[in-house]
Amino acid sequence: MTRVVLVDDQTLVRHGIRTLLGMAGIEVVGEAGDGTAAIVAIEETRPDVVLLDLRMPRHDGIWTLNRLRERGIDLPVLVLTTFDDDTLVLDALRAGARGYLLKDVTLEQLTRAVATLAGGGTLIAPAITDLLVRAIRSGPPPAGVDAAPVQDLTDRELEVLRLMAQSYTNREIAELLFLAEGTVKNHVSTILLKLGARDRTKAVLRALHEGILR
């Protein structure tokens, strides 16, 4: 069973999401109403995925992401919010979020997103993808990447990168491309190296900024 920590300042929202996730076989092992409480809950339970709202009193979602990174806590964080502002999206991804969904998603979409992040993938809501791409391409290179020029990717690496951008896990990419999962992992490592990125999300952001993905 996938274990999650749910961070949202609205008690009723947390209750509703917890109930829905329980129906889908996902266990909420911790809850928090702000960033400070979130750090405590995450450190105590070490969940598979963190569901994080951005707008909260005192310490918000971006603060929480930054604190997790500073403490070396590398857990997949799925932002679940009502806001689709491009600055917020970019700030969250740059701070380490691996997924971004709006709260109007269906239960099926939410559970698939949780499973995707738990499996090592990334996911961004289609509704904000165009907005995000425009913001990335018009701004500076994303944070968390090496400033060195991007090295050319092979055709196979481009195939893997495109599937990474569509939130497929290594196992799913292996099945789609008829490769061994270990081979896909090697391709992903090479892609991160060539793009100067520290993780899959930063690699996709860099590829979008450089026009490698269109």
C-alpha positions in Angstrom: 0.0 0.0 0.0 1.3 3.4 -1.0 1.8 5.7 2.1 1.3 9.5 1.8 1.5 12.6 4.0 -1.2 15.1 3.2 -0.4 18.8 3.7 -3.3 21.3 3.4 -4.4 24.1 5.7 -8.1 23.3 5.3 -9.3 20.5 7.6 -12.3 19.7 5.4 -10.2 19.4 2.3 -7.8 17.0 4.1 -10.7 14.9 5.3 -12.1 14.6 1.8 -8.9 13.7 0.1 -8.0 11.2 2.9 -11.4 9.5 2.4 -11.0 9.4 -1.4 -7.4 8.0 -1.2 -8.5 5.4 1.3 -11.1 4.2 -1.2 -8.3 3.7 -3.7 -6.1 1.8 -1.3 -3.7 4.6 -0.5 -2.9 5.1 3.2 -2.6 8.7 4.6 0.0 8.2 7.4 0.3 11.8 8.4 -1.4 15.2 8.0 -0.3 18.8 8.5 -1.9 22.3 8.1 1.3 24.2 7.5 4.9 23.8 6.5 6.3 23.5 10.0 4.0 20.6 10.9 4.6 19.1 7.5 8.3 18.7 8.1 7.6 17.0 11.4 5.0 14.6 9.9 7.3 13.8 7.0 10.3 13.1 9.2 8.3 10.9 11.5 6.6 8.8 8.8 8.9 8.9 5.8 6.0 8.4 3.3 6.2 7.2 -0.3 4.7 10.5 -1.6 3.9 13.9 -0.1 0.7 15.7 -1.3 1.4 19.4 -0.7 -0.8 22.5 -1.0 1.1 25.7 -1.9 -0.9 28.5 -0.2 -0.9 28.0 3.6 -0.5 30.3 6.6 2.9 30.9 8.2 5.0 28.6 6.1 3.7 27.7 2.7 4.4 24.9 0.2 7.5 26.5 -1.4 9.0 27.0 2.1 8.3 23.3 2.8 10.0 22.2 -0.4 13.0 24.3 0.4 13.3 22.9 3.9 13.0 19.4 2.7 15.9 19.9 0.3 18.0 21.6 2.9 17.5 18.7 5.2 18.4 16.2 2.5 15.0 14.6 2.5 14.5 13.3 -1.0 10.9 12.2 -1.2 8.6 12.7 -4.2 6.3 15.7 -3.6 3.1 16.1 -5.6 1.7 19.7 -5.4 -2.0 19.6 -5.2 -3.5 23.1 -5.4 -6.1 25.4 -6.8 -3.5 27.8 -8.3 -2.2 27.6 -11.9 0.0 30.7 -11.8 3.1 30.1 -13.9 5.4 31.6 -11.3 4.1 29.3 -8.6 4.4 26.3 -10.9 8.0 27.1 -11.7 8.9 28.0 -8.1 7.5 24.6 -6.9 9.3 22.6 -9.6 12.6 24.4 -9.0 12.2 23.8 -5.3 12.0 20.1 -5.9 8.4 19.2 -6.6 8.1 16.2 -9.0 4.4 16.7 -9.8 1.8 19.5 -10.1 -1.9 18.9 -10.2 -4.9 21.2 -9.7 -7.6 20.2 -7.2 -10.3 19.8 -9.9 -8.7 16.4 -10.9 -10.7 13.2 -10.7 -9.9 10.5 -8.2 -8.5 8.3 -10.9 -6.1 11.1 -12.0 -5.0 11.7 -8.5 -4.3 8.1 -7.7 -2.5 7.7 -11.0 -0.3 10.7 -10.1 0.5 9.3 -6.7 1.4 5.9 -8.3 3.5 7.7 -10.9 5.6 9.6 -8.3 5.9 6.6 -6.0 7.3 4.7 -9.0 9.9 7.4 -9.6 8.2 9.4 -12.3 7.1 13.0 -12.7 3.7 14.5 -13.6 2.4 17.9 -14.5 -1.3 18.6 -15.2 -2.0 18.9 -18.9 -4.1 22.1 -18.2 -1.0 24.0 -17.2 1.6 22.4 -19.5 1.4 25.1 -22.2 1.6 27.8 -19.7 4.6 26.2 -18.1 6.4 25.7 -21.4 6.0 29.4 -22.4 7.2 30.5 -19.0 10.3 28.2 -19.1 11.3 29.2 -22.7 10.9 33.0 -22.0 12.8 33.0 -18.7 16.3 32.1 -17.5 17.5 28.5 -17.4 15.9 26.5 -14.7 17.6 26.3 -11.3 19.2 23.0 -10.3 21.0 22.5 -13.6 24.6 22.9 -14.7 25.3 26.1 -16.8 27.5 24.1 -19.2 26.2 23.7 -22.8 23.8 20.8 -23.4 25.4 17.8 -25.0 23.7 16.2 -28.0 21.4 13.4 -27.2 21.1 10.2 -29.3 17.9 9.2 -31.0 17.3 6.6 -28.3 18.0 9.1 -25.5 15.5 11.5 -27.1 12.9 8.8 -27.1 13.5 8.1 -23.4 13.4 11.9 -22.6 10.1 12.4 -24.4 8.6 9.6 -22.3 10.1 11.0 -19.2 8.3 14.3 -20.0 5.1 12.3 -20.2 5.5 11.0 -16.7 6.3 7.4 -17.6 8.4 5.5 -15.0 11.5 3.6 -16.0 9.6 0.3 -16.0 6.9 1.7 -18.3 9.5 3.2 -20.6 11.2 -0.2 -20.8 8.0 -1.9 -21.8 7.1 0.8 -24.4 10.6 0.7 -26.0 11.1 -3.1 -25.5 14.2 -2.5 -23.4 15.5 -3.9 -20.2 14.7 -1.7 -17.2 18.4 -1.5 -16.4 19.1 -0.2 -19.9 16.5 2.6 -19.4 18.1 3.5 -16.1 21.4 3.9 -17.8 19.8 6.1 -20.5 18.2 8.3 -17.8 21.5 8.7 -16.0 23.2 9.7 -19.3 20.4 12.2 -20.1 20.8 13.8 -16.7 24.5 14.1 -17.2 24.2 15.6 -20.7 21.6 18.1 -19.6 23.5 19.0 -16.5 20.4 18.1 -14.4 20.2 16.6 -10.9 16.9 14.8 -11.3 14.3 13.9 -13.9 12.1 17.0 -13.4 15.1 19.4 -13.9 16.1 17.4 -17.0 12.7 17.9 -18.5 12.7 21.6 -17.6 16.1 22.1 -19.1 15.1 20.3 -22.3 12.0 22.5 -22.6 14.0 25.6 -22.1 16.6 24.6 -24.7 13.9 23.6 -27.2 14.9 20.0 -27.2 11.3 19.1 -26.3 8.6 20.9 -28.3 
